[in-house]
Amino acid sequence: MTSKFEGLLLQAKNLIAAGKFNDADELLGPLKSENPLSQDIARLWCSLAMRTGRVAEVLAYATKIYEHVQGDFYKAHWAHVLGTASFILLDLPAAQAYFTAALNHLMALAKSGKIPPQKESTIHLRTEANPFASGEAEKLLWTTCADLAQLGISAFPFAGTLLGLVRNGCLLDFDKDIDIAVQMESWDACCTALEQAGWAKVPMRIEYANYRDYVHPELGITLDVCGLRDRGKQIVGGFALPGYPDDYQRVSVFPKFDLTQRNTDYGSVWFPRQPEKILRAFYGDWRTPNPNWDTVVSALNLENFTLLVRCYAYHRLIQHWLLGNLGKAWCYAHQIALRDPDDVLALRSRQWMERAIVRLNREMPVWPRNQLQKRVYTRMVADLFHEGHINFLREARALGTHLTVCVVSDQRVLENKGKFPVMKQAERAAVVAACKYVNVVMTETPPRVTPEYMLENGFDIYAFACASEQERQEKYKFCNLLPAEMIQELGYTPGISTSDIVLRIQEGAGRKHTDAKS
């Protein structure tokens, strides 16, 4: 390859990256004619063609390259190109066949003891602050939602954006876009309003009826708009392709949820009244970060693992394997196997990658179980922390997957028992927080436990223990609005209590013994 030839290819690559597609085409067209079987030219030309609506031309050209090249790595690459082109053209059976061929080539490569070299991650030095970390993206989110709300459009934070706001109190630093959702009844009005406000619609390779991308002309931040519709007692979203069979759809299902208005510095916006409902449906254990999460495949609320989703997962699996990123590739193979335990292709791919990861002495990836959390809530004094407290917290934690404890205030103890506790609230809270059965400690909660409070905080069970019938009646009175299945009374450890410990101390326990003689 001559230096002049390399220079032209680099120039074409830079033009594509800059969005100057016509100029890139003028360079690549003659090069393609002169060198019809050059893989370097073919890669750039196919990349350009997929960006400029000429995907059908990719199939014929990539087929010739696939037939010409030798070696499983190159065969896998061009089979992946053919699968991607077929996917974009919505010929999903053909896409699946090409992706299958690519995976078979990669497994043959692994069987021979070879793995694609891992590409070094390029570190891009930011010339300006990360808009998601700086707060610029969040300001844009609230400004956009407030503007839409003024127009009578109930758009609200959704997916990863909602996750960051609820879990972290701000947008996720590493996020790449802002996600909002709107009911399909307001879809056209929402899209029109965004475009009138200056948001530029991003051409999508597959035009879904309920999903659209926009980019902010000044900040360069991407906005994903998701359309939702009611279906009986459910709300559904995903990727809709009207006129295509069920296997070409991606349907995500949510329980019914309501919206409420919330005031921000940029105006009144709409926000889910019970955001945990949405997050649980999406993520299961949404409080535990998963760096390998890909909502298209990973979302727990997929109605079916359709051919559309399967092809997307194959596409991403092969893409990462070709780049030598075995950890990421393994995660996609693992997720396919979780969705379809009979997918032999995914199972075999995962097995070969595990062997390679062990041989290369790389860290074996771990996929979180993402089980649906069952969250337990309780209130306690926890004064002079003792064995009975430990037994209670152990049993409470065993009721679910997460335990939140409210350590009540000194004033509340005085009101209930007519005396202050020995230890101050901060001291009692510190001790409870150190208990291995406790996930979260709270110090400010309402005395009455209502269904609204449980729902707002994502609690499933309210647990308590009673030392007497009078205490039992008092505690049931404060949670009498909860349904019976939400209430769990636990046993009280006999023979030990804070009052017993105080009495022991008063009677001389712990003092140094001396034989005083008269």
PLY file of the C-alpha trace (Angstrom):
ply
format ascii 1.0
element vertex 518
property float x
property float y
property float z
element edge 517
property int vertex1
property int vertex2
end_header
0.00 0.00 0.00
1.57 3.30 -1.12
1.77 6.36 1.10
-0.45 8.23 -1.37
-3.08 5.48 -1.15
-2.93 5.50 2.66
-3.26 9.27 2.66
-6.40 9.14 0.53
-7.96 6.53 2.81
-7.17 8.61 5.90
-8.65 11.68 4.21
-11.83 9.74 3.35
-12.06 8.43 6.91
-11.78 11.95 8.34
-14.40 13.25 5.91
-16.85 10.54 7.00
-16.19 11.36 10.66
-16.85 15.04 9.92
-20.14 14.23 8.17
-18.88 15.37 4.74
-20.32 12.36 2.99
-20.36 13.74 -0.57
-16.69 14.65 -0.42
-15.85 11.21 0.99
-17.84 9.55 -1.78
-15.94 11.47 -4.45
-12.70 10.10 -3.00
-13.80 6.51 -2.42
-15.71 5.98 -5.68
-12.63 5.97 -7.95
-10.57 4.04 -5.39
-13.27 1.35 -5.22
-13.33 1.03 -9.01
-9.54 0.72 -9.20
-9.28 -1.71 -6.25
-12.61 -3.61 -6.13
-11.38 -6.26 -3.67
-9.44 -4.07 -1.26
-10.72 -4.63 2.28
-9.48 -1.21 3.44
-11.49 0.57 0.77
-14.46 -1.75 1.23
-14.66 -1.05 4.98
-14.80 2.71 4.47
-17.16 2.52 1.50
-19.61 0.21 3.32
-19.52 2.48 6.37
-20.31 5.47 4.13
-23.04 3.62 2.22
-24.82 2.64 5.44
-24.85 6.28 6.50
-26.19 7.54 3.20
-29.15 5.26 2.53
-27.38 2.82 0.19
-27.52 -0.23 2.42
-28.84 -2.44 -0.39
-25.61 -1.79 -2.35
-23.59 -2.97 0.65
-24.98 -6.49 0.36
-23.68 -7.10 -3.16
-20.29 -5.52 -2.52
-19.71 -7.15 0.90
-20.70 -10.56 -0.51
-17.85 -10.31 -3.08
-15.39 -9.34 -0.36
-16.59 -12.17 1.90
-16.09 -14.72 -0.87
-12.64 -13.32 -1.68
-11.05 -13.02 1.77
-9.27 -15.85 3.53
-9.12 -16.67 7.23
-11.82 -16.89 9.87
-11.22 -13.41 11.29
-11.84 -11.66 7.97
-14.70 -14.01 7.12
-16.29 -13.17 10.48
-15.89 -9.43 9.87
-17.59 -9.47 6.47
-20.32 -11.84 7.62
-20.99 -9.29 10.37
-21.18 -6.49 7.78
-23.65 -8.54 5.75
-25.70 -9.31 8.86
-25.76 -5.64 9.86
-26.88 -4.55 6.38
-29.64 -7.19 6.37
-30.72 -6.08 9.83
-31.04 -2.45 8.71
-33.05 -3.60 5.67
-35.27 -5.57 8.09
-34.48 -8.90 6.47
-34.12 -10.48 9.89
-33.89 -14.15 8.79
-30.98 -13.23 6.50
-29.41 -11.15 9.28
-29.61 -14.10 11.67
-28.02 -16.39 9.07
-25.10 -14.00 8.48
-24.60 -13.44 12.22
-24.59 -17.21 12.71
-21.87 -17.53 10.07
-19.83 -14.80 11.77
-20.05 -16.53 15.15
-19.06 -19.88 13.64
-15.98 -18.24 12.12
-15.08 -16.65 15.47
-15.50 -19.97 17.27
-13.29 -21.67 14.67
-10.71 -18.95 15.29
-10.93 -19.55 19.05
-10.64 -23.30 18.53
-7.34 -22.71 16.72
-6.11 -20.79 19.75
-6.46 -17.33 18.23
-8.38 -14.33 19.50
-8.78 -10.94 17.76
-6.32 -8.48 19.32
-7.92 -6.25 21.92
-8.14 -2.71 20.64
-6.61 -0.16 22.97
-9.26 2.20 24.27
-8.67 5.66 22.93
-8.66 8.34 25.61
-10.31 11.49 24.33
-9.23 14.59 26.19
-12.28 16.78 26.68
-11.88 20.33 25.49
-14.85 21.27 27.63
-16.66 19.98 30.68
-18.73 16.82 30.48
-22.29 18.24 30.19
-23.71 15.35 32.22
-21.25 15.85 35.08
-21.38 19.65 34.93
-25.18 19.83 35.16
-25.60 21.33 31.69
-27.44 18.24 30.42
-29.79 18.23 33.44
-30.56 21.92 32.88
-31.39 21.09 29.25
-33.61 18.21 30.40
-35.69 20.36 32.75
-35.86 23.27 30.31
-37.11 20.97 27.55
-39.65 19.20 29.79
-40.90 22.55 31.16
-41.34 23.96 27.64
-43.28 20.86 26.59
-45.42 21.00 29.75
-46.41 24.58 28.91
-47.69 23.26 25.59
-49.82 20.64 27.37
-47.42 17.79 26.53
-46.70 15.50 29.51
-43.14 14.48 28.65
-41.12 13.11 31.59
-37.66 11.66 32.39
-37.38 8.01 31.43
-35.01 5.01 31.34
-31.38 5.87 32.22
-32.21 9.52 32.83
-34.86 8.58 35.40
-32.46 6.05 36.94
-29.81 8.70 37.52
-32.24 11.22 38.97
-33.77 8.73 41.44
-30.70 6.66 42.37
-28.00 9.35 42.28
-30.01 12.56 42.58
-28.58 13.76 39.25
-27.94 12.50 35.72
-25.41 9.68 35.36
-21.95 11.13 34.66
-21.20 8.51 32.00
-24.56 8.82 30.21
-24.56 9.60 26.50
-28.06 10.95 26.04
-31.18 12.28 27.71
-34.21 9.96 27.75
-37.78 11.25 27.92
-41.10 9.52 27.35
-44.51 10.70 26.23
-47.86 9.06 25.58
-48.43 8.21 21.91
-51.49 10.51 21.90
-49.01 13.40 22.23
-46.29 11.89 20.03
-46.73 14.06 16.94
-47.22 17.24 18.99
-44.10 16.46 21.04
-41.89 15.83 18.00
-43.18 18.95 16.26
-42.55 21.07 19.36
-38.99 19.75 19.71
-38.18 20.54 16.10
-39.68 24.02 16.40
-37.51 24.56 19.48
-34.40 23.83 17.41
-33.78 20.17 18.14
-32.48 18.45 14.97
-33.94 15.07 14.11
-31.26 12.40 13.71
-31.82 10.05 10.74
-32.20 6.50 12.06
-31.22 3.40 10.16
-34.52 1.82 11.21
-37.46 4.20 11.54
-39.54 3.03 14.50
-43.03 4.45 15.05
-42.48 5.15 18.77
-38.80 6.00 19.11
-36.88 8.98 17.78
-33.49 10.63 18.29
-32.77 14.37 18.33
-29.56 16.33 18.82
-29.19 19.80 20.33
-27.62 22.08 17.69
-25.43 23.98 20.15
-24.59 21.52 22.94
-24.48 18.36 20.80
-26.46 16.43 23.43
-28.68 13.64 22.11
-32.31 13.36 23.19
-34.09 9.99 22.93
-37.88 10.25 22.80
-39.86 7.11 23.68
-43.56 6.72 22.93
-45.78 4.84 25.40
-49.37 3.63 25.15
-51.92 2.16 27.53
-52.81 -1.52 27.15
-55.42 -2.49 29.71
-53.77 -2.43 33.13
-50.34 -2.03 31.56
-48.27 0.59 29.76
-46.14 -0.59 26.82
-43.24 0.91 24.93
-40.17 -0.33 23.05
-39.61 -0.34 19.28
-42.74 -0.57 17.12
-42.72 -1.43 13.41
-46.35 -1.26 12.23
-47.18 -3.69 9.44
-44.49 -6.16 10.48
-45.06 -9.45 12.36
-44.61 -9.85 16.10
-41.03 -11.10 15.71
-40.08 -7.67 14.32
-41.27 -5.79 17.42
-39.61 -5.03 20.73
-42.28 -4.61 23.42
-41.44 -3.51 26.95
-44.19 -3.75 29.57
-44.70 -1.53 32.63
-47.30 -1.57 35.38
-49.67 1.40 35.34
-48.10 4.52 36.79
-49.20 8.12 37.27
-47.49 11.43 36.65
-47.35 14.40 38.96
-46.16 17.95 38.45
-42.88 18.99 40.02
-41.42 22.47 40.31
-37.87 23.06 39.05
-35.72 26.15 38.60
-36.78 26.14 34.95
-40.52 25.72 35.39
-43.09 23.08 36.22
-42.43 19.63 34.75
-44.06 16.21 34.76
-42.46 13.39 36.73
-43.54 9.81 37.60
-45.38 9.73 40.92
-43.94 6.26 41.56
-40.62 6.19 39.66
-39.66 2.95 41.39
-42.39 1.15 39.44
-40.72 2.05 36.16
-37.20 1.34 37.41
-38.13 -2.05 38.86
-39.73 -3.06 35.58
-36.64 -2.02 33.63
-33.80 -3.05 35.91
-35.06 -5.23 38.75
-32.37 -4.33 41.29
-32.03 -0.79 39.99
-30.01 0.38 42.99
-27.01 -1.77 42.00
-25.05 -0.33 39.02
-24.34 -2.69 36.11
-21.68 -1.26 33.74
-22.52 -3.83 31.03
-26.23 -2.97 30.92
-27.76 -2.52 27.45
-31.45 -1.67 27.76
-32.35 -3.10 24.34
-31.33 -6.60 25.47
-31.00 -6.35 29.24
-34.38 -4.83 30.20
-36.26 -7.27 32.43
-39.64 -6.14 31.14
-39.28 -7.42 27.58
-42.52 -9.14 26.66
-40.75 -11.56 24.31
-37.22 -12.23 23.15
-38.11 -11.55 19.54
-35.99 -12.05 16.43
-35.42 -8.28 16.32
-33.90 -8.30 19.83
-31.96 -11.51 19.15
-30.39 -10.05 16.00
-29.44 -6.88 17.87
-27.80 -8.99 20.60
-25.91 -11.09 18.01
-24.77 -7.88 16.30
-23.34 -6.45 19.54
-21.82 -9.79 20.60
-19.91 -10.16 17.31
-18.93 -6.49 17.26
-17.20 -6.76 20.65
-15.64 -10.15 19.87
-14.08 -8.76 16.67
-12.59 -5.92 18.72
-11.08 -8.42 21.15
-13.32 -7.21 23.97
-14.16 -10.66 25.28
-15.71 -9.42 28.53
-18.35 -7.34 26.76
-18.94 -10.02 24.14
-19.39 -12.64 26.89
-22.06 -10.46 28.53
-24.16 -10.44 25.33
-23.75 -14.21 24.83
-24.74 -14.72 28.47
-27.84 -12.55 28.14
-28.97 -14.40 25.02
-28.56 -17.68 26.91
-30.57 -16.30 29.84
-33.39 -15.32 27.48
-33.23 -18.52 25.45
-31.45 -21.42 27.22
-31.81 -23.47 24.01
-29.73 -21.07 21.90
-26.82 -23.41 21.21
-24.94 -20.74 19.27
-24.87 -18.39 22.26
-23.99 -21.21 24.67
-21.08 -22.40 22.53
-19.86 -18.83 21.96
-19.89 -18.17 25.69
-17.98 -21.39 26.33
-15.24 -20.59 23.81
-14.87 -17.06 25.18
-14.55 -18.39 28.74
-11.73 -20.68 27.64
-9.97 -17.78 25.93
-10.44 -15.48 28.95
-8.87 -18.11 31.23
-6.01 -18.75 28.80
-5.27 -15.04 28.47
-5.45 -14.61 32.26
-8.12 -11.93 31.96
-10.79 -11.24 34.56
-13.87 -13.40 34.09
-16.96 -11.17 33.74
-19.83 -11.55 36.18
-23.42 -10.79 35.26
-25.52 -9.60 38.26
-28.63 -11.64 38.95
-30.75 -8.47 38.86
-33.42 -10.19 40.86
-36.46 -8.19 41.76
-35.86 -6.70 45.17
-38.19 -7.32 48.08
-37.60 -4.35 50.34
-38.34 -4.51 54.07
-38.93 -1.46 56.27
-38.98 -1.20 60.06
-38.81 1.38 62.86
-36.95 0.83 66.11
-35.33 2.57 69.09
-32.26 0.30 69.29
-31.12 1.71 72.63
-28.18 -0.13 74.25
-27.97 -2.42 71.20
-28.20 -6.06 72.26
-28.84 -9.65 71.16
-32.59 -9.11 70.83
-32.02 -6.28 68.35
-29.69 -8.50 66.32
-32.22 -11.36 66.23
-34.95 -8.98 65.09
-32.84 -7.41 62.32
-31.71 -10.85 61.12
-35.31 -12.05 60.84
-36.44 -8.80 59.21
-33.69 -8.99 56.59
-34.60 -12.62 55.86
-38.07 -11.46 54.76
-36.62 -9.85 51.63
-33.52 -8.71 49.79
-33.04 -5.29 51.40
-33.64 -3.85 54.88
-34.22 -0.18 55.71
-34.34 0.79 59.40
-35.67 4.04 60.81
-33.99 4.79 64.14
-36.61 6.97 65.83
-35.82 10.33 67.39
-35.14 10.97 71.08
-38.29 13.07 71.25
-40.39 10.27 69.78
-39.03 7.85 72.42
-39.96 10.34 75.15
-43.50 10.63 73.78
-43.94 6.86 73.60
-42.16 5.71 76.76
-42.19 8.80 78.97
-38.38 8.94 79.17
-35.41 9.67 76.93
-33.26 6.79 75.68
-29.83 6.25 77.22
-28.12 6.74 73.86
-28.76 9.72 71.59
-30.33 9.15 68.17
-27.04 9.68 66.29
-25.33 7.09 68.51
-28.12 4.56 68.07
-28.20 5.11 64.29
-24.42 4.56 64.03
-24.69 1.21 65.82
-27.60 0.00 63.69
-25.80 1.07 60.49
-22.89 -1.17 61.47
-25.13 -4.26 61.61
-24.52 -6.51 58.59
-28.24 -7.20 58.13
-29.06 -3.50 57.54
-28.76 -1.82 54.15
-29.99 1.70 54.92
-30.60 3.68 58.11
-33.06 6.59 58.19
-33.69 9.07 61.00
-36.59 11.13 59.68
-39.74 9.23 58.76
-43.43 9.72 59.59
-44.72 7.71 62.58
-47.73 6.47 60.59
-46.84 3.92 57.91
-49.23 4.35 54.97
-49.51 2.61 51.59
-48.44 5.89 49.96
-45.26 6.02 52.04
-44.42 2.39 51.30
-45.00 2.88 47.57
-43.07 6.14 47.44
-40.00 4.47 48.97
-40.35 1.14 47.21
-40.98 -0.84 50.40
-42.81 -4.18 50.18
-43.01 -5.26 53.83
-43.35 -3.41 57.13
-41.91 -5.49 59.99
-41.98 -5.05 63.75
-41.86 -6.99 67.01
-43.95 -6.49 70.16
-43.01 -7.04 73.79
-46.61 -6.76 75.03
-50.22 -6.73 73.86
-50.41 -2.99 74.47
-47.39 -2.42 72.23
-48.93 -4.69 69.57
-52.15 -2.67 69.51
-50.16 0.56 69.31
-48.03 -0.62 66.38
-50.97 -2.02 64.42
-52.77 1.30 64.90
-49.93 3.12 63.15
-50.02 0.81 60.11
-53.75 0.03 59.97
-54.06 1.37 56.41
-51.60 -1.19 55.03
-52.94 -4.37 53.40
-52.37 -7.49 55.50
-49.78 -8.90 53.08
-47.54 -5.87 53.70
-47.41 -6.36 57.50
-45.13 -8.89 59.18
-44.96 -9.25 62.97
-41.78 -10.98 64.13
-41.00 -12.77 67.36
-39.63 -10.96 70.39
-36.45 -12.38 71.98
-37.30 -13.28 75.62
-34.95 -12.64 78.51
-33.21 -9.60 77.06
-34.24 -5.99 76.74
-32.81 -2.50 77.15
-34.70 -2.16 80.46
-33.13 -5.42 81.69
-29.63 -4.12 80.88
-30.31 -0.82 82.68
-31.56 -2.78 85.72
-28.45 -4.97 85.75
-26.25 -1.87 85.74
-28.25 -0.32 88.58
-27.89 -3.54 90.59
-24.10 -3.40 90.23
-23.36 -5.47 87.15
-20.04 -4.47 85.64
-18.61 -3.01 88.83
-15.34 -4.26 90.25
-16.08 -6.64 93.13
-14.52 -5.89 96.53
-14.98 -7.65 99.89
-15.58 -4.74 102.18
-15.13 -5.69 105.84
-17.04 -4.00 108.60
0 1
1 2
2 3
3 4
4 5
5 6
6 7
7 8
8 9
9 10
10 11
11 12
12 13
13 14
14 15
15 16
16 17
17 18
18 19
19 20
20 21
21 22
22 23
23 24
24 25
25 26
26 27
27 28
28 29
29 30
30 31
31 32
32 33
33 34
34 35
35 36
36 37
37 38
38 39
39 40
40 41
41 42
42 43
43 44
44 45
45 46
46 47
47 48
48 49
49 50
50 51
51 52
52 53
53 54
54 55
55 56
56 57
57 58
58 59
59 60
60 61
61 62
62 63
63 64
64 65
65 66
66 67
67 68
68 69
69 70
70 71
71 72
72 73
73 74
74 75
75 76
76 77
77 78
78 79
79 80
80 81
81 82
82 83
83 84
84 85
85 86
86 87
87 88
88 89
89 90
90 91
91 92
92 93
93 94
94 95
95 96
96 97
97 98
98 99
99 100
100 101
101 102
102 103
103 104
104 105
105 106
106 107
107 108
108 109
109 110
110 111
111 112
112 113
113 114
114 115
115 116
116 117
117 118
118 119
119 120
120 121
121 122
122 123
123 124
124 125
125 126
126 127
127 128
128 129
129 130
130 131
131 132
132 133
133 134
134 135
135 136
136 137
137 138
138 139
139 140
140 141
141 142
142 143
143 144
144 145
145 146
146 147
147 148
148 149
149 150
150 151
151 152
152 153
153 154
154 155
155 156
156 157
157 158
158 159
159 160
160 161
161 162
162 163
163 164
164 165
165 166
166 167
167 168
168 169
169 170
170 171
171 172
172 173
173 174
174 175
175 176
176 177
177 178
178 179
179 180
180 181
181 182
182 183
183 184
184 185
185 186
186 187
187 188
188 189
189 190
190 191
191 192
192 193
193 194
194 195
195 196
196 197
197 198
198 199
199 200
200 201
201 202
202 203
203 204
204 205
205 206
206 207
207 208
208 209
209 210
210 211
211 212
212 213
213 214
214 215
215 216
216 217
217 218
218 219
219 220
220 221
221 222
222 223
223 224
224 225
225 226
226 227
227 228
228 229
229 230
230 231
231 232
232 233
233 234
234 235
235 236
236 237
237 238
238 239
239 240
240 241
241 242
242 243
243 244
244 245
245 246
246 247
247 248
248 249
249 250
250 251
251 252
252 253
253 254
254 255
255 256
256 257
257 258
258 259
259 260
260 261
261 262
262 263
263 264
264 265
265 266
266 267
267 268
268 269
269 270
270 271
271 272
272 273
273 274
274 275
275 276
276 277
277 278
278 279
279 280
280 281
281 282
282 283
283 284
284 285
285 286
286 287
287 288
288 289
289 290
290 291
291 292
292 293
293 294
294 295
295 296
296 297
297 298
298 299
299 300
300 301
301 302
302 303
303 304
304 305
305 306
306 307
307 308
308 309
309 310
310 311
311 312
312 313
313 314
314 315
315 316
316 317
317 318
318 319
319 320
320 321
321 322
322 323
323 324
324 325
325 326
326 327
327 328
328 329
329 330
330 331
331 332
332 333
333 334
334 335
335 336
336 337
337 338
338 339
339 340
340 341
341 342
342 343
343 344
344 345
345 346
346 347
347 348
348 349
349 350
350 351
351 352
352 353
353 354
354 355
355 356
356 357
357 358
358 359
359 360
360 361
361 362
362 363
363 364
364 365
365 366
366 367
367 368
368 369
369 370
370 371
371 372
372 373
373 374
374 375
375 376
376 377
377 378
378 379
379 380
380 381
381 382
382 383
383 384
384 385
385 386
386 387
387 388
388 389
389 390
390 391
391 392
392 393
393 394
394 395
395 396
396 397
397 398
398 399
399 400
400 401
401 402
402 403
403 404
404 405
405 406
406 407
407 408
408 409
409 410
410 411
411 412
412 413
413 414
414 415
415 416
416 417
417 418
418 419
419 420
420 421
421 422
422 423
423 424
424 425
425 426
426 427
427 428
428 429
429 430
430 431
431 432
432 433
433 434
434 435
435 436
436 437
437 438
438 439
439 440
440 441
441 442
442 443
443 444
444 445
445 446
446 447
447 448
448 449
449 450
450 451
451 452
452 453
453 454
454 455
455 456
456 457
457 458
458 459
459 460
460 461
461 462
462 463
463 464
464 465
465 466
466 467
467 468
468 469
469 470
470 471
471 472
472 473
473 474
474 475
475 476
476 477
477 478
478 479
479 480
480 481
481 482
482 483
483 484
484 485
485 486
486 487
487 488
488 489
489 490
490 491
491 492
492 493
493 494
494 495
495 496
496 497
497 498
498 499
499 500
500 501
501 502
502 503
503 504
504 505
505 506
506 507
507 508
508 509
509 510
510 511
511 512
512 513
513 514
514 515
515 516
516 517
